[in-house]
Amino acid sequence: MVAEERDINPMNRPRVEKVTVNISVGKSGEPLQKAIQVLEQITGQKPCLRKAKKTIRDFQIQKGEPISCMVTLRGSRGEVFLKKVLETVGNKIPASSFDGHGNFALGVKEHIELPGAKYDPRLGIFGMDVCVSLSKPGSHVGRRRRARSKVGGAQVLTDEEAIGFVREAFGVETTEAS
């Protein structure tokens, strides 16, 4: 799609729908509580717990046991957090991080690398996964509960459009995976 066409029609402008931040600890108890505190400190939002889907005896994980926490950031909160994360990874994202539907994911090895995050020796250091969903206006009709309908091919976000949007909006370079 040509950039002028995107500027003319507001329904063709991609946007950040949500930013999901996940810290997986692998066990419940004190480590999970510390991860919850870190995630709340970084995002400013209360995380929710995620439970194990099945029992894995080698790792001493029981089905239904809480093993991770996550936060979903939408709107301006999500964009501000995304800018911090992109700054942490050097404003470079591999092209292989993008899927075919306008989503991309990246990881942060240590939360203290984020701007504004301070190290607390009582909490420790945690890594996190950051997943970003991009969409065009009007794509909600395919996911809504009432009067759901099909989304046209022009409204589906492609990899090229997603990469172009991230370059323009956040000044990010995409690198080819070797």
C-alpha positions, 0 to 999 in steps of 0.5 A, spaced: 500 500 500 502 506 498 503 511 503 499 517 500 493 512 500 494 510 507 494 518 509 488 519 505 483 513 508 483 513 516 481 506 516 487 504 513 492 507 518 495 501 522 495 502 530 497 499 536 491 495 539 495 492 545 501 490 548 502 484 553 507 483 558 508 476 561 513 474 566 513 466 567 517 464 573 515 456 572 513 455 580 508 459 585 510 462 591 515 467 593 518 467 586 511 469 583 510 474 588 516 477 586 515 477 579 508 480 580 511 486 584 516 487 579 511 487 573 506 492 577 512 497 578 514 497 571 507 497 568 503 501 573 498 496 572 496 490 577 498 483 573 493 477 573 496 470 574 496 464 569 496 457 571 499 451 568 495 447 563 498 440 565 502 437 570 510 436 568 513 432 574 520 433 572 519 441 573 515 439 579 509 443 576 502 441 577 496 442 573 492 449 575 498 451 579 499 459 578 506 459 574 506 466 571 503 473 571 501 478 565 499 485 564 495 487 558 496 495 556 492 498 551 492 505 548 497 511 550 500 506 556 501 501 551 505 505 546 509 509 552 511 502 555 513 499 547 517 505 546 521 504 553 522 496 550 524 498 543 529 503 546 532 497 551 533 492 545 536 498 541 530 500 536 532 493 532 527 488 531 528 481 527 523 481 521 522 474 523 519 476 529 513 479 525 507 474 524 502 474 518 497 478 521 500 484 524 503 482 531 510 481 533 514 479 539 520 481 543 524 479 549 527 483 555 533 479 558 533 483 564 527 488 567 533 493 570 535 494 562 528 498 562 529 506 562 526 508 569 526 501 572 531 500 579 534 494 581 531 492 588 536 486 591 529 483 595 526 482 588 531 480 584 532 480 576 526 478 571 526 477 564 519 478 560 516 477 553 513 483 550 507 481 545 504 487 540 498 486 536 497 491 531 491 492 527 487 497 522 480 500 525 474 496 523 478 489 524 474 488 531 468 486 527 471 479 526 472 478 533 466 482 536 460 477 540 454 480 537 453 481 529 460 478 527 462 478 520 468 477 515 473 482 515 475 484 508 482 482 505 484 490 505 483 490 512 487 485 514 494 487 516 500 484 512 507 484 515 510 489 510 504 494 513 506 492 520 514 493 519 512 500 515 508 502 521 513 500 526 518 504 522 514 510 521 511 511 528 517 508 533 523 509 528 525 502 529 530 498 524 528 491 522 534 486 521 533 480 516 534 474 520 540 469 517 
